[in-house]
Amino acid sequence: MIDSDAGRPRWSSPWVQALLLAVLCYFCFFINLEAQEIGLMEARNFVAAREIHAGGSWLLPTMNGELRLAKPPLPTWLVAVVMNLTSNTTDLGVLRLPSAFGASLLVFGFWWLARLLASDRFTAWLGAVVLATSLLMLTVGRDGNGWDVYCYCFMVWALAALVKGWQSPVRAFGWFGLAGVLIGLSVLSKGPVAPYGMLLPFCASWLWRGGWAAAKRHLPEAAWAVVVALIVGGLGRCFSTRSMHRK
């Protein structure tokens, strides 16, 4: 793609932009994480993760001893991993770290996607800055609830992988396989919300804007991505169902 960054100041180079974006994410999502009062859904996620940390089932999360299968398990797993690594089950600043990292990854994923689609790389970076400082991102990125930030984080990176695959002049099973894994992780985070809200509209707009040729050229890889996404996204539910039958 044509890069229209010629004549930009040196600080607009990708490495400098990445560093500035990382510093911005640190101040937006990591500073004083413990200051905000705990919310209801956040507390439920922490209780379920604490019971996993205490020796409960990873495949069948529980809350106060009762099965908690209404929510996809990935956000609870991530908090439980942090508890296991830090042996800390009460510090809100520590338990909210997965959401903060998820929000940061979402911002960087959006930046990468915008760089793939826009001819002006500086504008792509400004878009990522606006996203990082938006009220909604500040809210979900500092909340240990996690379901929203993870599902959209993985989906943004999946869209970027799809674009890389579509833009490839040769077979790109690697990029489409990666997209399938990320879509599956998004489903494990909040069910089909992001596939309906982001993936389908993005694919429709890609085709509407003249992406038919690329889509036809990479149709086998797209089918591979769908298979991978179904396998990864269905793992949690399949394991949970099997475990319930065994009990």
Phi, psi and omega per residue, in radians:
M1 nan 2.697 -3.140
I2 -1.309 2.278 3.129
D3 -1.783 2.037 -3.091
S4 -1.685 0.418 -3.111
D5 -1.465 0.034 -3.129
A6 -1.043 2.340 -3.131
G7 1.586 -0.103 3.096
R8 -1.258 2.699 3.074
P9 -1.128 2.791 -3.061
R10 -1.052 -0.553 -3.089
W11 -1.155 -0.196 3.137
S12 -1.529 0.153 3.067
S13 -1.142 2.677 -3.068
P14 -0.990 -0.697 -3.107
W15 -1.169 -0.717 3.109
V16 -1.183 -0.719 3.105
Q17 -1.063 -0.736 3.132
A18 -1.101 -0.736 3.125
L19 -1.109 -0.786 3.123
L20 -1.104 -0.675 3.128
L21 -1.171 -0.668 3.103
A22 -1.129 -0.729 3.103
V23 -1.103 -0.732 3.125
L24 -1.090 -0.770 3.126
C25 -1.102 -0.636 3.118
Y26 -1.064 -0.813 -3.121
F27 -1.260 -0.522 -3.110
C28 -1.363 -0.663 -2.928
F29 -2.028 -0.290 -3.004
F30 -1.959 -0.382 -3.095
I31 -1.313 2.269 3.071
N32 0.945 0.796 3.141
L33 -1.086 -0.477 -3.077
E34 -1.420 -0.118 -3.003
A35 -1.232 -0.627 -3.072
Q36 -1.270 2.428 3.096
E37 -1.165 2.589 -3.098
I38 -1.271 2.444 3.126
G39 -1.693 2.984 -3.062
L40 -1.122 -0.931 -3.110
M41 -1.154 -0.611 3.095
E42 -1.092 -0.786 -3.141
A43 -1.092 -0.690 3.127
R44 -1.102 -0.725 3.117
N45 -1.101 -0.725 -3.139
F46 -1.168 -0.674 3.124
V47 -1.126 -0.774 3.122
A48 -1.093 -0.725 3.115
A49 -1.157 -0.648 3.135
R50 -1.131 -0.630 3.127
E51 -1.249 -0.554 3.005
I52 -1.146 -0.787 -3.136
H53 -1.073 -0.570 -3.116
A54 -1.377 0.018 3.102
G55 2.017 0.164 3.129
G56 -1.337 -3.120 -3.082
S57 -1.404 2.324 3.031
W58 -1.319 -0.592 -3.100
L59 -1.380 -0.462 3.126
L60 -2.178 1.398 3.136
P61 -1.064 2.552 3.120
T62 -2.212 2.748 3.028
M63 -2.323 2.056 -3.041
N64 0.975 0.654 3.091
G65 1.450 -0.158 -3.136
E66 -1.739 2.516 3.136
L67 -1.009 2.397 3.113
R68 -2.171 1.517 -3.097
L69 -1.958 0.004 -3.122
A70 -1.200 -0.491 -3.134
K71 -1.862 2.498 3.043
P72 -1.040 2.657 -2.906
P73 -1.523 -0.287 -2.961
L74 -1.027 -0.798 3.110
P75 -1.032 -0.650 3.099
T76 -1.189 -0.706 3.106
W77 -1.033 -0.761 -3.083
L78 -1.119 -0.733 3.098
V79 -1.161 -0.668 3.115
A80 -1.123 -0.639 3.085
V81 -1.087 -0.764 3.105
V82 -1.078 -0.735 3.104
M83 -1.065 -0.726 -3.136
N84 -1.177 -0.651 -3.106
L85 -1.289 -0.601 -3.043
T86 -1.819 -0.222 -3.043
S87 0.978 0.576 -3.116
N88 -2.145 2.137 -3.119
T89 -2.067 0.080 -3.034
T90 -2.190 -0.397 -3.068
D91 -1.330 1.931 -3.094
L92 -1.077 -0.605 3.130
G93 -1.091 -0.579 3.110
V94 -1.384 -0.758 -3.069
L95 -1.217 -0.357 3.117
R96 -1.584 -0.012 -3.121
L97 -1.050 -0.718 3.119
P98 -1.008 -0.712 3.113
S99 -1.146 -0.679 3.121
A100 -1.116 -0.752 3.085
F101 -1.158 -0.675 3.103
G102 -1.076 -0.742 3.109
A103 -1.127 -0.703 3.119
S104 -1.116 -0.747 3.103
L105 -1.128 -0.611 3.094
L106 -1.092 -0.760 3.137
V107 -1.093 -0.799 3.135
F108 -1.183 -0.614 3.072
G109 -1.127 -0.714 3.080
F110 -1.103 -0.714 3.110
W111 -1.050 -0.792 3.129
W112 -1.112 -0.777 3.129
L113 -1.067 -0.762 3.139
A114 -1.136 -0.626 3.096
R115 -1.139 -0.583 3.123
L116 -1.258 -0.503 -3.030
L117 -1.738 -0.466 -3.033
A118 -1.769 2.530 3.075
S119 -1.387 -0.435 3.137
D120 -1.714 1.791 -3.084
R121 -1.164 -0.510 3.129
F122 -1.171 -0.684 3.089
T123 -1.116 -0.654 3.089
A124 -1.055 -0.731 3.124
W125 -1.163 -0.718 3.105
L126 -1.078 -0.653 3.082
G127 -1.076 -0.700 3.100
A128 -1.150 -0.644 3.093
V129 -1.108 -0.762 3.115
V130 -1.090 -0.739 3.120
L131 -1.078 -0.795 -3.089
A132 -1.095 -0.555 -3.063
T133 -1.723 0.111 3.124
S134 -1.293 2.667 -3.080
L135 -1.081 -0.725 -3.107
L136 -1.113 -0.730 3.123
M137 -1.156 -0.702 3.097
L138 -1.100 -0.559 -3.128
T139 -1.291 -0.923 -3.063
V140 -1.314 -0.476 -3.126
G141 -1.318 -0.226 -3.135
R142 -2.036 0.341 -3.103
D143 -2.099 2.242 -3.126
G144 -1.306 0.024 3.071
N145 -0.996 -0.999 2.910
G146 1.517 -0.475 -3.003
W147 -1.048 -0.693 -3.102
D148 -1.253 -0.854 -3.019
V149 -1.160 -0.658 -3.109
Y150 -1.228 -0.768 -3.061
C151 -1.118 -0.666 3.131
Y152 -1.403 -0.521 3.062
C153 -1.052 -0.917 -3.128
F154 -1.126 -0.619 -3.097
M155 -1.244 -0.652 3.097
V156 -1.070 -0.769 3.100
W157 -1.159 -0.602 3.080
A158 -1.110 -0.723 3.112
L159 -1.103 -0.703 3.104
A160 -1.105 -0.712 3.104
A161 -1.139 -0.669 3.082
L162 -1.091 -0.767 3.139
V163 -1.095 -0.739 3.084
K164 -1.037 -0.711 3.110
G165 -1.145 -0.801 -3.142
W166 -1.130 -0.579 -3.122
Q167 -1.397 -0.173 -3.113
S168 -1.289 2.363 3.105
P169 -1.379 -0.173 3.134
V170 -2.131 3.131 3.103
R171 -1.025 2.435 -3.035
A172 -2.342 0.957 -3.138
F173 -1.107 -0.517 3.124
G174 -1.117 -0.847 3.138
W175 -1.132 -0.741 -3.129
F176 -1.237 -0.594 3.050
G177 -1.123 -0.729 3.066
L178 -1.071 -0.737 3.097
A179 -1.054 -0.697 3.120
G180 -1.109 -0.744 3.100
V181 -1.063 -0.790 -3.107
L182 -1.168 -0.662 3.068
I183 -1.108 -0.736 3.097
G184 -1.079 -0.706 3.087
L185 -1.134 -0.608 3.073
S186 -1.107 -0.718 3.099
V187 -1.133 -0.674 3.099
L188 -1.178 -0.267 -3.138
S189 -1.581 -0.673 -3.127
K190 -2.722 0.630 3.096
G191 1.152 -2.629 -3.055
P192 -1.482 0.313 -3.071
V193 -1.070 -0.946 -3.114
A194 -1.185 -0.677 3.044
P195 -1.006 -0.701 3.092
Y196 -1.287 -0.734 -3.017
G197 -1.459 -0.399 -3.079
M198 -2.168 -0.879 -3.014
L199 -1.128 -0.913 -3.109
L200 -1.096 -0.823 3.090
P201 -1.073 -0.657 3.140
F202 -1.141 -0.790 3.124
C203 -1.093 -0.692 3.112
A204 -1.115 -0.736 3.129
S205 -1.196 -0.605 3.095
W206 -1.077 -0.804 3.113
L207 -1.162 -0.701 -3.121
W208 -1.097 -0.586 -3.103
R209 -1.530 0.213 3.031
G210 1.773 0.435 -3.117
G211 -1.645 0.288 -3.092
W212 -1.077 -0.743 -3.091
A213 -1.085 -0.794 3.128
A214 -1.147 -0.677 -3.133
A215 -1.133 -0.710 3.120
K216 -1.193 -0.688 -3.117
R217 -1.108 -0.585 -3.074
H218 -1.924 0.512 -3.132
L219 -1.089 -0.738 3.096
P220 -1.065 -0.680 3.119
E221 -1.176 -0.631 3.106
A222 -1.118 -0.694 3.078
A223 -1.104 -0.670 3.083
W224 -1.090 -0.718 3.115
A225 -1.086 -0.703 3.128
V226 -1.103 -0.763 3.141
V227 -1.082 -0.818 -3.138
V228 -1.082 -0.753 -3.133
A229 -1.080 -0.726 3.132
L230 -1.148 -0.681 3.140
I231 -1.155 -0.890 -3.096
V232 -1.165 -0.802 -3.108
G233 -1.160 -0.459 -3.119
G234 -1.617 -0.059 -3.080
L235 -1.073 -0.844 -3.088
G236 -1.047 -0.809 -3.131
R237 -1.171 -0.698 3.139
C238 -1.120 -0.803 3.137
F239 -1.099 -0.712 -3.131
S240 -1.115 -0.741 -3.132
T241 -1.119 -0.755 3.118
R242 -1.085 -0.746 -3.122
S243 -1.126 -0.665 3.125
M244 -1.141 -0.705 3.136
H245 -1.147 -0.652 3.126
R246 -1.135 -0.617 3.111
K247 -1.245 nan nan
